[in-house]
């Protein structure tokens, strides 16, 4: 091998391929683009990449990209200014949303947290009051001889009620902070610390590192006992949090529990175990001896669906950032939450992506900044300052504006529209919350109600048509429509439920006099219904005596529910203006569900396949872009092989495959040429890929092997089995 | 115990001034351990006190005292064995307390490796205490048994020297907590755990031969084990320790034990009449019984206003009928979880929940934790893959439906029926079958498409938008491998040993039929239709 080849051709920066080292054909093999730096962002940003080799092949700037950017930047100066401001506004908007979500989550956990703390305090007081140990007693190695029950380890089982742990990592971190702020000694262990490899010593080490000091030579629970007796440490309880019990190695956790329980009298330890499925999950992983040492009480965190509703209410229905999503996006997010992941973390991520995409797509989204700040007046002054001629033009070309036939002549009304958009709570959100209040009686989820009420065509209104009310009993399939179920449930409510409902409605509609009036009108009727109910006495009194008044009461109740239904119908008809039907809604509302989907569901396998088949889209080399359908020898080997593989069924004969690969690499015209030594030729071949000389047989074989290997690594084929040594199997089909 | 109190008072007044104070009333940072700390610490107690503390252990206690022997008399190693919670450790400690002999205790539970075991013994003999000032380090670093022997000899020499000097100055007073005699006893608790250690058999042999190796008559070794001595002996040329067996308590012993510290003995005795017999059939471990009994006794006393009364026959009967329904479930329970009143739910809500008892029962039928739809389908698919034979997959998930095939198979001769029964029993013994990932994914795709089509119809009815349905279908299919791993994490699936021929990982579903049915119900998926019943 000629040393000059190395000098002229620096090794690829992106790939270090040990497979190829020492091979004579080292310099001939092109860098491996497929797996690593497929696009290297060049198509996104229009910048040349840092890759030395690809740079040489790419004809930059790409005409396509340039064209697109031209279209985009009609106003060059403005767009620069706006893109930076948009990013800034995105930061403010998103930080506001994020903070809201954090607050909601913290609030939803606070009750359970204080419950756990109270439990710890109470138990600790009772332990302390039962008798303090002296120092010599507390650190000596043999057990304190008291009753047998003293070996019990007090345990709190925190049920997270979600299969996935992601949401609760933060929860347990906050629990740790909460307990620390209350003076407890807290250590947090995760399933990583309970590995069978490091055994019980490993988790004790992590424990001591958090309590005592970072470097302890030999870890031993006696250290914990000695530490606990120093510096007034014994005035506070010791809490150990294990956040994902199910994922721990059962034997190690059992060992730890047994050891700690032997020392439970000397060091009062409280174990907090996060359990994601059911109460009896510890029974599946712990040994019997360890189970008997646990004295468990259970605490239940709010379920993901409940948290989801709380987040939804705070972000979209209460005054927050002003950012909102369209019906389709909401449906997508809902199905993603229900079908795909089921964690709040992924929902928040979805929301963030949606928000970011909204800001990157919509120039006018900068106005959301003013929505974040509370003052309405600001908008009319400062907001207009931002509205340059260009943006105004854009604003009046928004589809929602043209649809509503708002023209430039109504320019003065723009602030009016915007402040309407901005107003929060708006009538729509109030009505949604009112419906949710009813839905709570039927355990409906706000998520479902939210999705249905966002529908711009307001299809739910058809349930009010007389025909629907008559026969909605018959085709009530339970899952179909939420609003229908709400209306159905409304008629089943008891008087006491109705009165609580009315009270909550009254509070919700306080800002909107028309709705509030309607709700207030119901009160006298409600009173009369209640009065009848009281006269009738206890609801479970014998029916014989009360049958007459009972029927009267029923009648009153029926009239009452009719009136309530009429009110909710009125609300739905008059005030349900989903955000998508409001002019200028594009400023605040994100609608592009396809972009969101492609951002979320990467589909990496399909991506690999399509990239392999159309490698020229990424490599942008001159020769391949005009190749049409026929394969060229200058193409990437892996790409050639994969394209050839498309002709085969689920098994590929290696020999055939190799032969066809060879015919592509050696064009017919060049076959007659005399063969020269590979090292000098190969270097040459690289420099001008239009006219390659035919490589030698060994070189082709090496390139073939390498390409097959790459396909295997990419998970597209499986190597030949012993049974059929001549065939490789295709694993992935279609893209 | 009043006896102890009085003796403590006398001891304080008669303590000899030459020795360092053994115990300070309050914990003191500068407290230095002395040789005196090697005894039980408290004042010694009489034989009668020991005997009365351990009902049903009279012969064992007397045997032990006899085996330990009189003052300064060399003893052979002892092995005390018996099943868990039969009072082995407590008896040994109390007997040594009674005899006021200095001893060193280390449990192989707490000391989970040889190094920690050795260092723990040496720390106690060197009178070394881990604290922040010495960085919680041990007195001597000791990894190997050979080092341990040398260091132990050195440490024992020191201790015995100081014991001799101490015994010369102090009077031989029985009631004092001071060490008596010139012997030191090493107590190894939970010796059976050593067998699971890395190189455990070597350490065990070392422990058994320690007495012969050291050749120090001043050393006594007591091994406490949950397993009988036969499992350890291997004729390696050392003296076998003298065995002492602690049998399980009899029912009468247990009654005595539980009656010991009760305030109202009559009431508790009535309670024991009810519960002791059924529970003794399940377990005789004091530890287990005491936790169960304490909660049951609380229930037992619930109808009573005054806990001091002695119950008559009528009341006993009444209390029994109150308790009776609670006993049976407790018998089968190993692990109890009590719901705490502070459980994030306010009082009012709790009451509401209680009033809707029937609704709660309904909730039991549904899953009480959240799973995404695709995870549920995957769970069901795994359950099916584990339960159904792989050969039936094609007919089960055929588009024409496998129902006809199955019915044809039902008609079979007597002989084949017998064969099937055998196969069924075999399957029960084998447990859930294992399956490769490909099969799981194939079944998943089949059942998810079935479930999805029904879901999709409704969507269309509402949306009139077929593209939305397509998207949802795609949604369900991606990121499946992620869900598989999270199911594995939750122990719903386990990765079992890979097939040696193929080299690929096989999975096994660990969910009960109950859970699978619950998951299927929440999706309204007809699981029973797909289950192959033999």
Interface residues (C-beta under 8 A of the other chain):
Chain A: X111 X112 X114 X115 X116 X118 X119 X134 X135 X136 X137 X138 X139 X140 X141 X142 X143 X145 X147 X148 X149 X151 X152 X156 X157 X159 X160 X161 X162 X163 X164 X165 X199 X200 X201 X212 X213 X216 X217 X218 X220 X221 X222 X223 X226 X227 X229 X230 X231 X244 X246 X247 X255 X258 X259 X262 X263 X276 X277 X278 X279 X280 X281 X282 X283 X284 X285 X288 X289 X291 X292 X294 X295 X296 X297 X298 X299 X300 X301 X302 X303 X304 X305 X328 X331 X332 X335 X336 X337 X338 X339 X340 X341 X342 X459 X477 X479 X480 X481 X597 X601 X603
Chain B: X23 X24 X25 X26 X27 X28 X29 X31 X33 X37 X41 X84 X85 X89 X90 X93 X94 X104 X105 X106 X107 X109 X110 X111 X112 X113 X115 X116 X119 X120 X124 X129 X130 X131 X132 X135 X136 X137 X138 X141 X187 X261 X286 X287 X288 X290 X291 X294 X334 X335 X336 X337 X338 X339 X340 X342 X343 X344 X345 X368 X369 X370 X371 X372 X373 X374 X375 X458 X461 X462 X468 X471 X472 X474 X475 X476 X478 X479 X486 X487 X489 X490 X491
